[in-house]
Amino acid sequence: MSPVFIEKGRDFLGKGLFLMEENKLIAFFKRDLVQYIIKRVLMFIPTLILISILVFFVIQLPPGDYVSAHIAALATEGELVDADYAASMREDYGLDLPVWQQYLKWVKDIIWTPTDSAYYRLYHSHHNWKYSFAYGRDVWSVVNDRLGLTIGVTAIIMLFQYLVSIPIAVYASTHQYSVGDYISAIIGFLGTAIPNFILAIVLMYLSYKWTGNANVGLFSQEMLKNGVHLYNFGDFLKRMIIPIIVIGTSGTCGIIRSVRAQMLDEVAKQYTLTARAKGVSEGKIIMKYCFRAAINPTVSGLGGVLSSLFSGSTVTAMVLNMQIQGPVLYKALQSQDMYLAGAIVMIQAVLVVIGVLFSDIALAFLDPRIRYSGGNR
């Protein structure tokens, strides 16, 4: 056989395989779920831009600024600040610019700060979140100090919420009007009705009476002084018991009531009766069909849960002296430290958008009745 013919055959085969792979790729991107995910990801950027505008302008709404608050604080201590010094401070921090120029400068510096800038020379970072007036250092270092701990605490509390609430809700719905159902209902009402900070105070008191230690804060004073090490992890988990119960209980009670109500509705529908008549096992009916439909409202609220847990239920975090972001945000708002407050609120907004994106994708897998591409097919 001619070498030229063999070479042409290879080219033809290669082109054929390429076309087959290209057709598979096109068919993949024509799928409803894939197209929906791409659309949601593309909506991510404009959504964040809109949120950043709202966050910045809401922070600007309170009268005055940090310089005014700083001057007032100095005045209460008997120190007087002349107008020229106040004007120079506003100029240094860009507070003399119009609000829209302050916003553009804030966003531009967050996205990219050049290497020859003073901020990069000081902090070696191309993302300038500005300066925290209240803490006297750059904003990101303040946020980063508690970011890892906040994410860890949030993850633990979320695991507690879902691992506890979902089995209880499924049991209560499949054993309606039983003793366990009544107990879960009572716990749900109490957890919803009792304010978190009151429950925190009660548990701290009981902990002090039983153990001689209120277990306030995530770390003891000795741990903070000598540094946190691996052998302190047991003490950390012990101190996490009260925050998990206090912050996690309210969310757990809400999930129990929501999933139980949805499960009772699904269990009574016609398709479950038909499945039982055909001999399908009760466990398969409950978990494969009823539970997948009942969990939809809980999954759709994932974005809000991420944001609320990140802030750490601010009042509760302050009562329990938790070293997470909630009290930092409160202090920033109280002192009108707008750049620090804006950074924390922006992180919360990003968590909401990411949570909603993940929840929408999860809903597509959980409930095949959801049609993302539209149309009656």
C-alpha positions as CSV (number, residue, x, y, z in Angstrom):
1,M,0.0,0.0,0.0
2,S,1.3,3.5,-0.9
3,P,2.7,5.6,1.9
4,V,0.8,8.6,0.6
5,F,-2.5,6.6,0.8
6,I,-1.6,5.6,4.4
7,E,-0.9,9.2,5.4
8,K,-4.1,10.4,3.9
9,G,-6.0,7.7,5.7
10,R,-4.4,8.8,9.0
11,D,-5.4,12.4,8.3
12,F,-9.0,11.4,7.5
13,L,-9.2,9.2,10.7
14,G,-7.8,12.0,12.8
15,K,-10.3,14.6,11.4
16,G,-13.1,12.1,12.0
17,L,-12.1,11.6,15.6
18,F,-11.7,15.4,16.1
19,L,-15.2,16.0,14.7
20,M,-16.6,13.3,17.0
21,E,-15.0,14.9,20.0
22,E,-16.2,18.3,18.9
23,N,-19.8,17.0,18.5
24,K,-19.6,15.5,21.9
25,L,-18.4,18.8,23.4
26,I,-21.2,20.7,21.6
27,A,-23.8,18.2,22.8
28,F,-22.4,18.5,26.4
29,F,-22.8,22.3,26.4
30,K,-26.3,22.1,24.9
31,R,-27.5,20.3,28.0
32,D,-30.0,22.2,30.1
33,L,-28.1,21.8,33.4
34,V,-24.7,22.9,31.9
35,Q,-26.3,25.9,30.2
36,Y,-27.9,26.9,33.4
37,I,-24.6,26.6,35.4
38,I,-22.8,28.7,32.8
39,K,-25.5,31.4,33.0
40,R,-25.4,31.5,36.8
41,V,-21.6,31.7,36.8
42,L,-21.7,34.6,34.3
43,M,-24.3,36.4,36.5
44,F,-21.8,36.1,39.4
45,I,-19.7,39.2,38.4
46,P,-22.5,41.7,37.7
47,T,-24.2,40.6,40.9
48,L,-21.0,41.3,43.0
49,I,-20.6,44.7,41.3
50,L,-24.2,45.6,42.3
51,I,-23.7,44.3,45.8
52,S,-20.4,46.3,46.2
53,I,-22.2,49.5,45.1
54,L,-25.0,48.9,47.6
55,V,-22.6,48.0,50.4
56,F,-20.4,51.0,49.9
57,F,-23.2,53.5,49.7
58,V,-25.1,52.0,52.7
59,I,-21.9,52.4,54.7
60,Q,-21.8,56.0,53.7
61,L,-25.3,56.7,54.9
62,P,-24.5,57.5,58.6
63,P,-23.7,61.1,59.2
64,G,-20.0,62.0,59.5
65,D,-17.0,59.8,58.9
66,Y,-14.1,58.3,60.8
67,V,-12.2,61.6,61.0
68,S,-15.3,63.3,62.6
69,A,-15.7,60.4,65.1
70,H,-11.9,60.5,65.9
71,I,-12.0,64.2,66.5
72,A,-15.1,63.9,68.8
73,A,-13.3,61.1,70.7
74,L,-10.3,63.3,71.2
75,A,-12.5,66.2,72.3
76,T,-14.0,64.1,75.1
77,E,-10.5,63.5,76.3
78,G,-9.7,67.2,76.4
79,E,-7.7,67.3,73.1
80,L,-8.6,69.9,70.5
81,V,-8.0,69.4,66.8
82,D,-7.8,72.3,64.4
83,A,-9.6,72.5,61.1
84,D,-6.4,72.3,59.0
85,Y,-5.4,69.0,60.7
86,A,-8.9,67.5,60.1
87,A,-8.8,68.6,56.5
88,S,-5.4,67.0,55.9
89,M,-6.6,63.8,57.5
90,R,-9.6,63.7,55.2
91,E,-7.4,64.3,52.2
92,D,-4.9,61.6,53.2
93,Y,-7.7,59.0,53.5
94,G,-9.5,60.2,50.4
95,L,-12.6,61.3,52.4
96,D,-12.6,64.7,50.7
97,L,-13.5,63.1,47.3
98,P,-17.1,62.7,46.1
99,V,-18.7,59.4,47.2
100,W,-18.7,57.9,43.7
101,Q,-14.9,58.6,43.3
102,Q,-14.3,57.0,46.7
103,Y,-16.2,53.9,45.6
104,L,-14.2,53.6,42.3
105,K,-10.9,54.1,44.1
106,W,-11.9,51.5,46.7
107,V,-12.9,48.9,44.0
108,K,-9.8,49.7,41.8
109,D,-7.4,49.2,44.6
110,I,-9.0,45.9,45.8
111,I,-8.7,44.5,42.3
112,W,-5.1,45.5,41.7
113,T,-2.6,47.7,43.4
114,P,0.6,48.4,41.4
115,T,4.0,47.2,42.7
116,D,5.4,50.7,43.0
117,S,2.6,51.8,45.3
118,A,3.3,52.6,49.0
119,Y,0.7,49.9,50.1
120,Y,2.6,47.2,48.2
121,R,5.9,48.3,49.7
122,L,4.4,48.1,53.2
123,Y,2.3,44.9,52.9
124,H,3.6,43.1,49.8
125,S,0.0,42.7,48.4
126,H,-1.6,43.7,45.1
127,H,-5.0,43.9,46.7
128,N,-5.4,47.0,48.8
129,W,-8.5,46.8,51.1
130,K,-7.5,50.2,52.6
131,Y,-6.5,51.0,56.1
132,S,-8.5,50.2,59.3
133,F,-8.8,53.3,61.4
134,A,-10.1,51.4,64.4
135,Y,-7.3,48.8,64.5
136,G,-4.5,51.0,63.1
137,R,-3.4,48.5,60.4
138,D,-4.4,47.4,56.9
139,V,-7.9,46.0,56.6
140,W,-7.0,42.5,55.2
141,S,-4.7,41.7,58.1
142,V,-7.6,42.5,60.5
143,V,-10.0,40.3,58.5
144,N,-7.4,37.5,58.0
145,D,-6.6,37.3,61.7
146,R,-10.1,35.7,62.3
147,L,-11.0,34.5,58.9
148,G,-9.7,30.9,59.3
149,L,-11.2,30.5,62.7
150,T,-14.5,31.9,61.5
151,I,-14.6,29.5,58.6
152,G,-13.8,26.6,60.9
153,V,-16.4,27.5,63.5
154,T,-19.0,28.1,60.7
155,A,-18.2,24.7,59.1
156,I,-18.6,22.9,62.5
157,I,-21.9,24.6,63.3
158,M,-23.3,23.9,59.8
159,L,-22.4,20.2,60.1
160,F,-24.1,20.1,63.5
161,Q,-27.2,21.7,62.1
162,Y,-27.7,19.4,59.2
163,L,-26.5,16.2,60.8
164,V,-28.8,16.7,63.8
165,S,-31.9,18.3,62.2
166,I,-32.4,16.2,59.0
167,P,-32.5,12.8,60.8
168,I,-34.8,14.2,63.4
169,A,-37.1,15.7,60.8
170,V,-37.3,12.5,58.8
171,Y,-38.1,10.5,61.9
172,A,-40.7,13.0,63.0
173,S,-42.4,12.9,59.7
174,T,-42.5,9.1,59.4
175,H,-43.7,8.8,63.0
176,Q,-46.3,11.5,63.1
177,Y,-47.9,12.1,66.5
178,S,-45.5,9.8,68.3
179,V,-43.6,10.7,71.4
180,G,-40.5,11.5,69.4
181,D,-42.5,13.8,67.1
182,Y,-43.9,15.7,70.1
183,I,-40.5,16.0,71.7
184,S,-38.9,17.3,68.5
185,A,-41.8,19.8,68.1
186,I,-41.3,21.1,71.7
187,I,-37.6,21.4,71.2
188,G,-38.2,23.2,67.9
189,F,-40.6,25.8,69.5
190,L,-38.2,26.4,72.4
191,G,-35.2,26.8,70.2
192,T,-37.0,29.3,68.0
193,A,-38.6,31.3,70.9
194,I,-35.6,31.7,73.2
195,P,-33.2,34.4,72.0
196,N,-29.6,33.2,71.4
197,F,-27.9,35.6,73.8
198,I,-30.2,34.5,76.7
199,L,-29.6,30.9,76.0
200,A,-25.8,31.6,75.9
201,I,-26.0,33.3,79.4
202,V,-27.9,30.4,80.8
203,L,-25.5,27.8,79.5
204,M,-22.5,29.8,80.6
205,Y,-24.0,29.9,84.1
206,L,-24.7,26.2,84.1
207,S,-21.2,25.4,82.9
208,Y,-19.8,27.5,85.7
209,K,-21.9,25.8,88.3
210,W,-21.1,22.3,87.1
211,T,-17.5,22.6,86.1
212,G,-16.3,25.8,87.8
213,N,-15.5,27.3,84.3
214,A,-17.9,29.4,82.2
215,N,-15.9,28.4,79.1
216,V,-16.2,31.9,77.6
217,G,-14.3,32.4,74.4
218,L,-12.9,29.9,72.0
219,F,-9.4,29.9,73.7
220,S,-8.4,30.2,77.3
221,Q,-6.1,33.0,78.4
222,E,-3.3,30.6,78.8
223,M,-3.7,29.4,75.2
224,L,-3.8,33.0,74.0
225,K,-0.6,33.8,76.0
226,N,1.4,30.7,75.1
227,G,0.0,30.1,71.6
228,V,-2.5,27.6,70.2
229,H,-1.0,24.1,69.7
230,L,-2.3,20.7,68.7
231,Y,-2.6,19.5,72.3
232,N,-5.0,22.4,73.0
233,F,-7.5,21.1,70.4
234,G,-9.4,19.2,73.1
235,D,-9.9,22.3,75.1
236,F,-11.0,24.2,71.9
237,L,-13.7,21.5,71.2
238,K,-14.9,21.7,74.8
239,R,-15.3,25.5,74.4
240,M,-17.1,25.0,71.1
241,I,-20.0,23.1,72.9
242,I,-21.8,26.2,74.0
243,P,-21.5,28.1,70.7
244,I,-22.6,25.1,68.8
245,I,-25.7,24.6,71.0
246,V,-26.5,28.4,71.0
247,I,-25.9,29.3,67.4
248,G,-26.7,25.9,65.9
249,T,-29.9,25.3,67.8
250,S,-31.9,28.1,66.2
251,G,-31.0,27.0,62.7
252,T,-31.5,23.3,63.6
253,C,-35.1,24.0,64.9
254,G,-36.0,25.9,61.7
255,I,-34.7,23.1,59.5
256,I,-36.6,20.4,61.5
257,R,-39.9,22.2,61.1
258,S,-39.3,23.0,57.4
259,V,-38.2,19.5,56.4
260,R,-40.9,17.8,58.6
261,A,-43.7,19.8,57.0
262,Q,-42.4,19.1,53.5
263,M,-42.0,15.4,54.2
264,L,-45.5,15.1,55.5
265,D,-46.8,16.8,52.3
266,E,-44.8,14.4,50.1
267,V,-45.6,11.3,52.0
268,A,-49.4,11.9,51.5
269,K,-49.1,12.4,47.7
270,Q,-50.4,10.0,45.1
271,Y,-47.1,8.8,43.8
272,T,-46.1,7.4,47.2
273,L,-49.3,5.5,47.4
274,T,-48.7,4.1,43.9
275,A,-45.1,3.1,44.8
276,R,-46.4,1.3,47.9
277,A,-49.0,-0.5,45.8
278,K,-46.3,-1.7,43.4
279,G,-44.3,-3.1,46.3
280,V,-41.5,-0.5,46.6
281,S,-39.9,-0.6,50.0
282,E,-40.8,2.1,52.5
283,G,-37.2,3.1,53.0
284,K,-36.7,3.6,49.2
285,I,-39.9,5.7,49.0
286,I,-38.9,7.9,51.9
287,M,-35.3,8.5,51.0
288,K,-35.2,8.3,47.2
289,Y,-38.4,10.2,46.4
290,C,-40.0,12.0,49.4
291,F,-36.7,13.2,51.0
292,R,-35.3,14.6,47.7
293,A,-38.4,16.7,47.2
294,A,-38.7,17.8,50.9
295,I,-35.1,19.0,51.1
296,N,-35.5,21.6,48.4
297,P,-36.4,24.6,50.6
298,T,-33.5,23.8,53.0
299,V,-31.0,23.6,50.1
300,S,-32.3,26.8,48.5
301,G,-31.6,28.7,51.8
302,L,-27.9,27.7,51.9
303,G,-26.7,31.1,50.8
304,G,-28.3,32.9,53.7
305,V,-27.1,30.3,56.2
306,L,-23.4,30.7,55.1
307,S,-23.6,34.5,55.5
308,S,-25.4,34.5,58.9
309,L,-23.0,31.9,60.3
310,F,-20.0,33.8,59.0
311,S,-21.0,36.9,61.0
312,G,-21.3,34.5,64.0
313,S,-24.6,35.9,65.3
314,T,-22.9,39.1,66.4
315,V,-24.7,39.6,69.7
316,T,-24.1,35.9,70.7
317,A,-20.5,36.1,69.6
318,M,-20.0,39.2,71.8
319,V,-21.7,37.5,74.8
320,L,-19.6,34.4,74.4
321,N,-16.4,36.4,73.6
322,M,-15.9,34.5,70.4
323,Q,-12.8,35.5,68.4
324,I,-14.7,35.6,65.0
325,Q,-15.8,38.3,62.6
326,G,-19.1,39.3,64.1
327,P,-17.7,41.5,66.9
328,V,-15.1,43.0,64.5
329,L,-17.9,44.1,62.2
330,Y,-19.8,45.6,65.1
331,K,-16.8,47.6,66.2
332,A,-16.1,48.8,62.7
333,L,-19.7,50.0,62.3
334,Q,-19.6,51.6,65.7
335,S,-16.5,53.6,64.9
336,Q,-17.5,54.3,61.3
337,D,-14.5,52.3,60.1
338,M,-16.1,52.1,56.6
339,Y,-13.3,50.2,54.8
340,L,-13.2,47.4,57.4
341,A,-16.9,47.2,57.6
342,G,-17.1,47.2,53.8
343,A,-14.6,44.3,53.5
344,I,-16.5,42.1,56.0
345,V,-19.9,42.8,54.4
346,M,-18.4,42.2,50.9
347,I,-17.1,38.8,52.1
348,Q,-20.6,38.0,53.5
349,A,-22.1,39.0,50.1
350,V,-19.7,36.8,48.2
351,L,-20.6,33.9,50.5
352,V,-24.3,34.5,49.8
353,V,-23.8,34.5,46.0
354,I,-21.6,31.4,46.2
355,G,-24.1,29.7,48.5
356,V,-27.0,30.5,46.2
357,L,-25.1,29.2,43.2
358,F,-24.3,25.9,44.9
359,S,-27.8,25.6,46.2
360,D,-29.2,26.1,42.6
361,I,-26.9,23.5,41.2
362,A,-27.8,21.1,44.0
363,L,-31.5,21.6,43.4
364,A,-31.0,20.7,39.7
365,F,-29.6,17.3,40.8
366,L,-32.1,16.7,43.6
367,D,-35.3,17.6,41.8
368,P,-35.5,16.6,38.1
369,R,-38.9,18.4,37.8
370,I,-37.1,21.8,37.8
371,R,-36.7,23.0,34.2
372,Y,-33.9,25.5,33.9
373,S,-34.0,26.0,30.2
374,G,-37.7,26.9,30.0
375,G,-40.3,25.8,27.6
376,N,-42.8,23.0,27.7
377,R,-41.1,19.8,26.7
